[in-house]
Each structure stands twice: as C-alpha cells, then as structure tokens.
Amino acid sequence: MFDFDTLSHAIARQTVLCVGDLMLDEFVYGDVSRISPEAPAPVIAVQRSEINIGGAGNVARNIAALGAKCIFVGLIGEDDAGRTLTDALAQESLIEAILIEDPERPTTRKVRFVSEHFSTHMLRADWELAAPASAAIEQKLIDTIVPLLARADIVLLSDYAKGVLTARVIRNVIDAAKKLGKRVIVDPKSANLAIYRGATLLTPNRKEFAEATRSRADSDASIATAAQEAMILADCEAMLVTQSEHGMTLVPRDGDAIHVPALPVKVRDVSGAGDTVAAMLAVALAAGADWETALRAATAAAAVAVSKKGTAVVTPAELRRKILPHAFLAAEEKIVSSDDLDAQLAEWRKQQLRIGFTNGCFDILHPGHVKVLTAARATCDRLIVGLNSDASVKRLKGQDRPVQNERARAEVLAALEAVDLVVIFEEDTPLKLITQITPATLVKGGDYTREQVVGHEIVTAHGGEVVLVDILQGFSTTSLVERARGGQS
C-alpha cells in the first residue's frame, strides 16, 4: 500500500547514478505500398523521422521524467551520433551527463524503419562495436564513476553488452557502492550473473533469466525456485523477472515471491519498456518504497510505456492515471447488486487483477473517508466498497440515521476515482459480501485492530492481507451530524 502523491514528492528529492550503454535511437516512419523493382524488398515512403536518446540514456530520461535527478555516465565515439547525443542530453535539465569519448569505437546507433499504417517494425540497421571497452577507457570509466557515488541515493547499472559495463567496471562500482551503503540495481545482459555479485536487485527478462539459470521459467513457482539459487550465486537481495504481457515476478531472498500481472493496455511499441521498469524501480526504492510498492509502480509505468510509439518516457501524471485510473465505468454503472457482482469478479480475475475491499456507512462523506478509500485503492487494482443499506444503518446508528438514503450515498461513492464498484448490503456486517468476493486486500481505518476487522479470517485464509490505514483525526460522521443539528436548533 502506498500514497502515490507522497511517493512522487519523495522521488523528486532523489538522485540516481545511472551507468550504462548509451545509444542513438532513430525511428523512420512511412507507408509501404509497393515492392522495389530492383529487388524483392518493400519500399517505404518516408513521412517523418524521430531521434531519441536510447539504451541506458533512455533509462536516464525516464528517471528525469519521473521527477528525480540523474547523474549519467556513458560512452560515445568521436562522431556525429555522439555529438547529437551530447547536445540532446544537455537539453535535459534533470540529467547531468558525463560522456567519455572513445575514438576507437563508433557511437552505438540504431535506425528502425516503421510502417506508419500497421505500426510494425520492418527493419533495423545498427552501427556499433559490441566489445568490451579497452583497458584505458575502462579505467577512465572507473575513475569517473566512483567519486560520483557519494552524491547518489541509489545506483542503476543498465547493461546492453555494448562495452561500458565490463566485469572490472561492474566490480569496482558495486564494491565502492556497498562501502558507502548505496543500493545497486542491475538490468543485466550477461548470462553469468556472478559478475553482478553483491548488487541489491537484478532485473532480467524471462528469456535472460531462463538462459542464466538454465531453467524453463515457465511459471511463478519455477521462477521462484530458480531465482533462489541464482540469488545465492549473485549474492543479491532480490530478483525481478519481467515477463511482458504475463506481468512481473519479484523474488526477495528473504520472503515470499510477489507476482503482479501486466495491466491491460493496447500495446503499440515495446521498445524501451525495460528501461522504464528499471528507472521506476530505482526512483521508487530510493524514495523509500518497499518491494511490492516499487513492483506495482514499475508495472504501471511499463503499461504506460508500451502504449506509446518509439522509445518513450513516463511522467508522474501518466503514472498516476495508470495507478489511480479514471473510472473505467460511469458512476451509475459502478453501483451493482450482490447478484450482479459475480460476473464482474470473474472478468477481473480473468485479467489477474488484484481485488480490494473496504466497507462502511459513508453517511456524510468527509476527508477521513476519502483518505481510507484512496489508501485502499493503492493496495489493489480494483476496489469494491461495501455500503450498509438504510435498514442496516438504522440498526447500527439509530432511527435518526442515515442522513442520506442508500442511493444518494452510493452515488457519491461511485463518483470517486478511487472506487471501482459499490455494493449495497442488507446485513449488519459485510461478512457475506467478503465471503463472496474473497478480496486480496481488506482495508479498514486504524481505529480497528486486525482481529476486530470483520472478515479477516476469510481474507487471510485465502492468502489475502488485512491493511489498517491511519485515520484522519478530527473527522467523524456522528460529530458532523451532531454539529449540523445543533446549528439548526
């Protein structure tokens, strides 16, 4: 559970030291309507082109786009592509770029030809030297990076196997970071995970993980088993395996594996999605987020990134809309009976969405209610609110309550962005409704203990979690009603 706005403000105070393989990404967009008479090859009629900072540079751009400061160290050649990247990075106000020139290699450059009409990549042309940096350049990198560690809150190594992150550079950076108590995240490329020994978190994709662990990695359970063995080899605290449309699985060395499904989204381009995930993890962990919070934020960031064309960055506003999305149903559609609830639950479970639940009378909505509802929404992908019926409120609160009838109370709740469904229940407690939903999270105000929360046994028996939210002092419906009635008399 996390408060998105609090996390965003904390991110803005962080500095990430990012080191890795810088690239110039070019996208050439056009239409294809004929085959060349010279050879059996499609002809693309170019309509526009874009130039982006790519590779580890895209990680740096995402760190800055999310609001954190980034110190970026990379390698370029003495060529036009290198000068283009230098100029482009100089325009990024939150990125301090320190680029080392290597006259013996070209700046890595990738040109993608994309069919505008079908949004498909037709061809990619690469200019690169995918070989380790020379001993002299390697030493320059080490001498540049190590003094910068003291200024960073966290370190991120983005390895594209283009020569910057040699075994010696990696070893020197991780060892120096650990001496200073700095956590290190690695987006690895090498199948030999031992070269990243001592890093805090490794973030391979499923293919990289399977090759490194020689496992099938075809289920959450097999990933968790293989990850435990790999973490001993790499001496890291956790491993995150990204699985594209199948979501992400994070395995901490001490604790249970956490799997978060991918958010439903229309995929337009997967270029750079891994960069976005690495950047989000770095800024979230630097800001004090726990593993699950960082993982959920990274999942949301990835969903935003793949919905864009080209090498994309994610802004806090876009991330907020994905984590706390605008209502996917109109307010009147959010109010359902318990009989109609099963169909919606089945659809959400099919999408592997995490369902949360909270309940109350919500007679006069006040800031304390809003805080609990917003916090409840942050624990899940979809939030269901159980609402006491008028008859139920009378039995609990007295014959002069509720002040507003159940339909009015339901409509106010349904208008909130944090609420996905409202279900009115007739019983004095929501136990029957909780049994029907079996939510992953059950949320109540902190004036309860876990044992006092109705339905806690059902939720925990199904592997769910009871979350208590600190209440906002000075707000209660009863006191508001009493003050209002006192003013009328």
C-alpha positions as CSV (number, residue, x, y, z in Angstrom):
1,M,0.0,0.0,0.0
2,F,1.3,3.5,-0.8
3,D,0.2,7.0,-1.2
4,F,1.1,7.9,-4.7
5,D,1.4,11.7,-4.1
6,T,3.6,11.1,-1.1
7,L,5.8,8.8,-3.2
8,S,6.0,11.3,-6.1
9,H,7.1,14.1,-3.7
10,A,9.8,11.8,-2.2
11,I,11.0,10.8,-5.7
12,A,11.6,14.4,-6.5
13,R,14.2,14.5,-3.7
14,Q,16.3,11.6,-5.0
15,T,19.4,11.4,-7.2
16,V,20.1,8.3,-9.2
17,L,23.6,7.5,-10.6
18,C,23.0,5.6,-13.9
19,V,25.8,3.9,-15.8
20,G,25.4,2.0,-19.0
21,D,25.5,1.7,-22.7
22,L,24.3,4.9,-24.4
23,M,22.6,4.7,-27.9
24,L,21.2,6.9,-30.5
25,D,17.7,5.7,-31.4
26,E,16.3,6.8,-34.7
27,F,12.8,5.9,-36.0
28,V,11.9,6.4,-39.6
29,Y,8.1,6.2,-40.2
30,G,6.4,5.8,-43.5
31,D,3.9,3.9,-45.6
32,V,4.6,0.8,-47.7
33,S,2.6,0.3,-50.8
34,R,4.9,-1.3,-53.3
35,I,7.8,-3.7,-53.8
36,S,11.1,-2.4,-55.3
37,P,11.6,-3.2,-58.9
38,E,15.3,-3.6,-58.1
39,A,14.9,-6.4,-55.6
40,P,12.1,-8.2,-53.7
41,A,12.1,-5.7,-50.9
42,P,9.3,-3.3,-49.7
43,V,9.7,0.4,-50.4
44,I,9.0,2.7,-47.5
45,A,7.8,6.2,-48.5
46,V,9.2,8.2,-45.6
47,Q,6.9,10.6,-43.9
48,R,8.8,11.6,-40.8
49,S,11.7,10.6,-38.5
50,E,12.5,10.9,-34.9
51,I,15.7,10.9,-32.9
52,N,15.8,9.8,-29.3
53,I,18.3,9.1,-26.6
54,G,18.3,5.3,-26.3
55,G,19.8,2.4,-24.3
56,A,20.9,3.4,-20.9
57,G,20.3,7.0,-21.9
58,N,16.6,6.2,-22.1
59,V,16.8,4.9,-18.5
60,A,18.3,8.3,-17.6
61,R,15.5,10.1,-19.4
62,N,12.9,8.1,-17.6
63,I,14.5,8.8,-14.2
64,A,14.3,12.5,-15.0
65,A,10.8,12.3,-16.5
66,L,9.6,10.7,-13.2
67,G,11.0,13.8,-11.3
68,A,14.3,12.5,-9.9
69,K,17.8,13.9,-10.7
70,C,20.0,11.6,-12.7
71,I,23.8,11.6,-12.9
72,F,24.5,9.7,-16.1
73,V,27.8,8.2,-17.2
74,G,28.1,6.7,-20.7
75,L,30.5,6.1,-23.7
76,I,30.4,7.7,-27.1
77,G,32.6,7.8,-30.2
78,E,34.1,10.9,-31.8
79,D,31.4,11.1,-34.4
80,D,28.2,12.9,-35.4
81,A,26.0,10.5,-33.5
82,G,28.0,11.1,-30.3
83,R,27.7,14.9,-30.8
84,T,23.9,14.5,-31.3
85,L,23.6,12.6,-28.1
86,T,25.7,15.1,-26.2
87,D,23.6,18.0,-27.4
88,A,20.3,16.1,-26.7
89,L,21.4,15.2,-23.1
90,A,22.4,18.8,-22.5
91,Q,18.7,19.8,-23.0
92,E,17.6,17.6,-20.1
93,S,17.5,19.8,-17.1
94,L,17.5,16.9,-14.5
95,I,20.2,14.9,-16.2
96,E,23.9,15.6,-15.5
97,A,25.6,13.7,-18.3
98,I,29.3,12.8,-18.2
99,L,30.2,11.2,-21.5
100,I,33.6,9.6,-22.1
101,E,34.8,9.7,-25.7
102,D,36.4,6.6,-27.2
103,P,38.0,7.4,-30.6
104,E,38.4,3.7,-31.3
105,R,34.6,2.9,-31.5
106,P,31.5,4.3,-33.1
107,T,28.7,5.7,-31.0
108,T,26.0,2.9,-30.9
109,R,23.3,3.9,-33.3
110,K,20.1,2.0,-34.2
111,V,17.7,3.1,-37.0
112,R,14.3,1.4,-37.1
113,F,12.1,1.6,-40.2
114,V,8.4,1.5,-39.1
115,S,5.3,1.1,-41.1
116,E,3.1,4.0,-40.0
117,H,-0.1,2.3,-41.2
118,F,0.5,-1.0,-39.5
119,S,2.7,0.2,-36.6
120,T,5.1,-2.6,-37.2
121,H,8.9,-2.6,-37.4
122,M,10.1,-3.6,-40.8
123,L,13.9,-3.3,-40.5
124,R,16.5,-2.2,-38.0
125,A,20.0,-1.0,-39.0
126,D,22.8,-1.0,-36.3
127,W,26.1,0.8,-36.1
128,E,28.0,-0.5,-33.1
129,L,31.1,-2.2,-31.7
130,A,29.7,-4.7,-29.2
131,A,33.1,-5.3,-27.5
132,P,34.4,-4.5,-24.0
133,A,36.0,-1.1,-23.6
134,S,39.8,-1.1,-23.7
135,A,41.8,-1.1,-20.5
136,A,42.5,2.6,-20.8
137,I,38.8,3.5,-21.3
138,E,37.8,1.1,-18.6
139,Q,40.0,2.9,-16.1
140,K,38.6,6.3,-17.2
141,L,35.1,4.9,-16.5
142,I,36.0,3.7,-13.1
143,D,37.8,6.9,-12.2
144,T,34.8,8.9,-13.3
145,I,32.1,6.8,-11.7
146,V,33.5,6.0,-8.2
147,P,33.8,9.7,-7.0
148,L,30.1,10.3,-8.1
149,L,28.7,7.6,-5.8
150,A,28.7,9.8,-2.7
151,R,26.2,12.1,-4.4
152,A,23.7,9.4,-5.3
153,D,20.9,7.9,-3.3
154,I,20.9,4.7,-5.4
155,V,22.9,3.3,-8.3
156,L,21.5,1.8,-11.5
157,L,23.6,-0.2,-14.0
158,S,22.0,-0.6,-17.4
159,D,23.8,-3.3,-19.3
160,Y,23.2,-3.6,-23.0
161,A,26.5,-5.6,-23.6
162,K,28.0,-2.8,-25.8
163,G,31.2,-2.4,-23.8
164,V,30.7,0.0,-20.9
165,L,29.9,-2.4,-18.1
166,T,32.9,-4.7,-18.3
167,A,33.4,-7.2,-15.4
168,R,36.0,-4.8,-13.9
169,V,33.8,-1.7,-14.1
170,I,30.9,-3.6,-12.6
171,R,33.1,-5.0,-9.8
172,N,34.6,-1.6,-8.9
173,V,31.2,0.2,-8.9
174,I,29.3,-2.4,-6.8
175,D,32.1,-2.8,-4.3
176,A,32.5,1.0,-3.9
177,A,28.7,1.5,-3.6
178,K,28.4,-1.2,-0.9
179,K,31.2,0.5,1.1
180,L,29.1,3.7,1.0
181,G,25.9,1.9,1.9
182,K,24.3,2.6,-1.6
183,R,21.9,0.1,-3.1
184,V,22.7,-1.1,-6.7
185,I,20.1,-2.2,-9.2
186,V,21.3,-4.0,-12.3
187,D,19.4,-4.5,-15.6
188,P,21.7,-7.4,-16.7
189,K,22.7,-8.7,-20.1
190,S,25.3,-11.3,-19.2
191,A,24.1,-14.8,-18.6
192,N,26.8,-15.1,-15.9
193,L,25.0,-13.5,-13.0
194,A,28.1,-13.9,-10.8
195,I,29.7,-10.8,-12.4
196,Y,27.0,-8.7,-10.7
197,R,27.7,-10.3,-7.3
198,G,26.7,-8.0,-4.5
199,A,24.1,-6.0,-6.3
200,T,20.9,-5.3,-4.4
201,L,18.4,-6.2,-7.2
202,L,18.8,-7.9,-10.7
203,T,16.0,-7.3,-13.2
204,P,16.4,-9.8,-16.1
205,N,13.6,-10.5,-18.5
206,R,12.2,-14.0,-18.8
207,K,14.5,-15.1,-21.7
208,E,17.6,-13.7,-20.0
209,F,16.6,-15.3,-16.7
210,A,16.0,-18.7,-18.3
211,E,19.4,-18.7,-20.0
212,A,21.2,-17.5,-16.9
213,T,19.6,-20.1,-14.6
214,R,19.2,-22.9,-17.3
215,S,15.6,-23.2,-16.2
216,R,12.3,-23.2,-18.1
217,A,11.0,-20.2,-16.1
218,D,7.5,-21.1,-17.3
219,S,5.6,-20.5,-14.1
220,D,5.7,-18.3,-11.0
221,A,6.8,-21.3,-9.0
222,S,9.6,-22.4,-11.3
223,I,10.8,-18.7,-11.4
224,A,10.8,-18.5,-7.6
225,T,12.8,-21.8,-7.3
226,A,15.4,-20.8,-9.9
227,A,15.7,-17.3,-8.5
228,Q,16.6,-18.5,-5.0
229,E,19.5,-20.5,-6.4
230,A,20.6,-17.6,-8.7
231,M,20.5,-15.1,-5.8
232,I,22.9,-17.2,-3.8
233,L,25.3,-17.2,-6.8
234,A,24.8,-13.4,-7.3
235,D,24.7,-12.6,-3.6
236,C,21.8,-10.2,-4.2
237,E,18.8,-9.3,-2.0
238,A,16.1,-9.8,-4.7
239,M,15.5,-10.7,-8.3
240,L,12.8,-9.4,-10.6
241,V,11.8,-11.3,-13.7
242,T,9.9,-9.3,-16.2
243,Q,7.5,-11.4,-18.4
244,S,6.0,-8.9,-20.9
245,E,2.2,-9.5,-21.1
246,H,2.4,-12.0,-18.3
247,G,3.5,-9.4,-15.7
248,M,6.4,-9.4,-13.3
249,T,7.6,-11.7,-10.6
250,L,9.8,-10.4,-7.8
251,V,11.6,-12.9,-5.5
252,P,13.2,-11.5,-2.4
253,R,15.9,-13.6,-0.8
254,D,14.1,-13.4,2.5
255,G,10.3,-13.6,1.9
256,D,7.7,-14.9,-0.5
257,A,7.6,-14.2,-4.2
258,I,5.4,-11.4,-5.4
259,H,3.7,-11.6,-8.8
260,V,1.9,-8.7,-10.3
261,P,0.0,-9.2,-13.6
262,A,0.5,-6.8,-16.5
263,L,-2.1,-4.1,-16.6
264,P,-4.5,-4.4,-19.6
265,V,-3.3,-2.0,-22.3
266,K,-3.2,-1.7,-26.1
267,V,0.5,-2.4,-26.9
268,R,1.9,-0.1,-29.5
269,D,5.6,-0.5,-29.1
270,V,7.7,-2.4,-26.6
271,S,10.9,-0.5,-27.3
272,G,12.5,0.7,-24.1
273,A,9.8,-0.8,-21.8
274,G,12.6,-2.5,-19.7
275,D,14.3,0.9,-19.4
276,T,11.2,2.4,-17.9
277,V,10.8,-0.5,-15.4
278,A,14.4,-0.2,-14.3
279,A,14.1,3.6,-13.9
280,M,10.8,3.3,-11.9
281,L,12.3,0.7,-9.6
282,A,15.3,2.8,-8.9
283,V,13.4,6.0,-8.1
284,A,10.8,4.2,-6.0
285,L,13.3,2.2,-3.9
286,A,15.4,5.4,-3.5
287,A,12.3,7.2,-2.2
288,G,11.7,4.5,0.5
289,A,9.1,2.2,-1.2
290,D,9.0,-1.4,-0.2
291,W,9.4,-4.2,-2.8
292,E,5.7,-4.6,-3.6
293,T,5.1,-0.9,-3.9
294,A,8.1,-0.5,-6.3
295,L,6.9,-3.5,-8.3
296,R,3.4,-2.2,-8.7
297,A,4.7,1.2,-9.7
298,A,7.0,-0.4,-12.2
299,T,4.1,-2.5,-13.7
300,A,2.0,0.7,-14.1
301,A,5.0,2.5,-15.7
302,A,5.6,-0.4,-18.1
303,A,1.9,-0.2,-19.2
304,V,2.2,3.5,-20.0
305,A,5.5,3.0,-21.9
306,V,4.3,0.2,-24.2
307,S,1.1,2.1,-25.1
308,K,3.4,4.8,-26.8
309,K,5.3,4.7,-30.0
310,G,9.1,4.6,-30.1
311,T,11.5,5.0,-27.1
312,A,9.1,6.6,-24.6
313,V,9.4,8.1,-21.2
314,V,6.7,8.1,-18.5
315,T,5.6,11.2,-16.5
316,P,4.2,11.3,-12.9
317,A,0.8,12.4,-14.3
318,E,0.7,9.4,-16.7
319,L,1.7,7.1,-13.9
320,R,-0.9,8.5,-11.6
321,R,-3.6,7.9,-14.1
322,K,-2.5,4.3,-14.6
323,I,-2.2,3.6,-10.8
324,L,-5.3,5.5,-9.9
325,P,-7.1,5.4,-13.3
326,H,-10.1,7.4,-14.1
327,A,-13.3,5.5,-13.7
328,F,-13.5,2.7,-16.3
329,L,-17.3,2.7,-15.7
330,A,-19.7,5.6,-15.5
331,A,-20.7,6.4,-11.9
332,E,-24.2,4.9,-12.3
333,E,-22.6,1.7,-13.7
334,K,-20.4,1.3,-10.6
335,I,-23.4,0.6,-8.3
336,V,-24.2,-3.1,-8.5
337,S,-26.2,-5.6,-6.5
338,S,-24.5,-8.6,-5.0
339,D,-26.3,-10.8,-7.6
340,D,-24.6,-8.9,-10.4
341,L,-21.2,-8.8,-8.7
342,D,-20.1,-12.3,-9.7
343,A,-19.8,-11.5,-13.4
344,Q,-17.6,-8.5,-12.8
345,L,-15.4,-10.5,-10.3
346,A,-15.0,-13.3,-12.9
347,E,-13.9,-10.7,-15.5
348,W,-11.3,-9.1,-13.2
349,R,-10.0,-12.5,-12.1
350,K,-9.6,-13.5,-15.7
351,Q,-7.4,-10.4,-16.1
352,Q,-5.5,-11.4,-12.9
353,L,-6.3,-8.2,-11.3
354,R,-5.9,-7.8,-7.5
355,I,-9.2,-7.0,-5.9
356,G,-9.5,-4.9,-2.7
357,F,-12.4,-4.3,-0.4
358,T,-13.5,-1.8,2.3
359,N,-16.9,-1.0,3.8
360,G,-18.8,1.5,5.8
361,C,-22.0,3.6,6.1
362,F,-20.4,6.7,4.5
363,D,-23.4,8.7,5.6
364,I,-21.7,12.1,5.2
365,L,-18.5,11.7,3.1
366,H,-15.6,13.6,4.8
367,P,-11.8,13.8,4.3
368,G,-11.3,10.9,6.7
369,H,-13.4,8.6,4.4
370,V,-11.5,9.9,1.3
371,K,-8.2,9.1,2.9
372,V,-9.2,5.5,3.7
373,L,-10.7,5.0,0.2
374,T,-7.6,6.4,-1.6
375,A,-5.3,4.3,0.6
376,A,-7.5,1.2,-0.1
377,R,-7.3,1.8,-3.8
378,A,-3.5,1.9,-3.6
379,T,-3.5,-1.7,-2.3
380,C,-5.2,-3.2,-5.3
381,D,-6.0,-3.0,-9.0
382,R,-9.8,-2.7,-8.4
383,L,-11.6,-1.5,-5.3
384,I,-15.0,-2.7,-4.2
385,V,-16.8,-0.7,-1.5
386,G,-19.5,-2.4,0.6
387,L,-22.2,0.1,1.7
388,N,-24.6,-0.5,4.5
389,S,-28.2,-0.3,3.4
390,D,-30.6,2.2,5.0
391,A,-32.1,-0.5,7.2
392,S,-28.7,-1.7,8.3
393,V,-27.6,1.9,9.2
394,K,-30.7,2.4,11.3
395,R,-30.0,-0.8,13.3
396,L,-26.3,0.3,13.8
397,K,-26.6,4.1,14.3
398,G,-30.2,4.7,15.4
399,Q,-33.6,5.6,14.0
400,D,-32.4,9.2,13.0
401,R,-29.8,7.8,10.6
402,P,-28.8,7.7,7.8
403,V,-29.0,11.4,6.9
404,Q,-28.8,10.4,3.2
405,N,-30.5,7.4,1.7
406,E,-28.5,4.5,0.3
407,R,-28.8,5.5,-3.3
408,A,-27.5,9.0,-2.6
409,R,-24.6,7.6,-0.5
410,A,-23.8,5.1,-3.3
411,E,-23.8,7.8,-6.0
412,V,-21.4,9.9,-4.0
413,L,-19.0,7.0,-3.5
414,A,-19.3,6.0,-7.2
415,A,-18.3,9.4,-8.3
416,L,-14.8,9.0,-6.6
417,E,-11.9,8.0,-8.9
418,A,-10.6,5.6,-6.2
419,V,-13.8,3.5,-6.2
420,D,-14.4,0.8,-8.9
421,L,-17.7,-0.7,-7.6
422,V,-20.2,0.0,-4.9
423,V,-22.3,-2.9,-3.5
424,I,-25.1,-2.2,-1.0
425,F,-25.6,-5.0,1.6
426,E,-28.5,-5.5,4.0
427,E,-26.8,-7.3,6.8
428,D,-25.3,-5.6,9.8
429,T,-21.8,-6.7,8.8
430,P,-20.2,-7.3,5.3
431,L,-19.2,-10.9,6.2
432,K,-21.4,-12.4,3.5
433,L,-20.1,-10.0,0.9
434,I,-16.5,-10.6,1.9
435,T,-17.1,-14.3,1.5
436,Q,-18.5,-13.8,-2.0
437,I,-15.5,-11.5,-3.0
438,T,-12.6,-13.1,-1.1
439,P,-10.5,-10.0,-1.7
440,A,-6.7,-9.9,-1.8
441,T,-6.8,-6.9,0.5
442,L,-9.3,-5.9,3.2
443,V,-8.9,-2.3,4.3
444,K,-10.2,-0.5,7.4
445,G,-9.3,2.6,9.4
446,G,-6.6,2.3,12.0
447,D,-9.1,2.6,14.9
448,Y,-9.6,-1.2,14.5
449,T,-7.2,-4.0,15.3
450,R,-6.8,-6.8,12.7
451,E,-8.7,-9.2,14.9
452,Q,-11.6,-6.7,15.1
453,V,-12.0,-6.3,11.3
454,V,-15.0,-8.3,10.1
455,G,-13.9,-11.0,7.6
456,H,-10.2,-11.0,8.5
457,E,-10.3,-14.8,8.9
458,I,-11.7,-15.3,5.4
459,V,-9.2,-13.0,3.7
460,T,-6.1,-14.4,5.4
461,A,-7.3,-18.0,4.9
462,H,-7.2,-17.2,1.1
463,G,-3.7,-15.7,1.3
464,G,-5.0,-12.1,1.4
465,E,-3.9,-9.2,3.6
466,V,-5.7,-7.0,6.2
467,V,-4.5,-3.4,5.9
468,L,-5.1,-0.8,8.5
469,V,-5.0,2.9,7.5
470,D,-4.2,5.6,10.0
471,I,-7.4,7.6,10.5
472,L,-7.6,11.4,9.9
473,Q,-8.1,12.9,13.3
474,G,-11.0,15.4,13.8
475,F,-13.4,13.9,11.3
476,S,-16.4,11.6,12.1
477,T,-19.9,11.4,10.6
478,T,-21.5,11.3,14.0
479,S,-19.9,14.6,15.2
480,L,-20.7,16.2,11.9
481,V,-24.4,15.3,12.2
482,E,-24.5,16.5,15.8
483,R,-22.9,19.8,14.9
484,A,-25.3,20.3,11.9
485,R,-28.3,19.5,14.1
486,G,-27.1,21.8,16.8
487,G,-26.7,24.6,14.4
488,Q,-30.3,24.1,13.2
489,S,-31.9,24.3,16.7
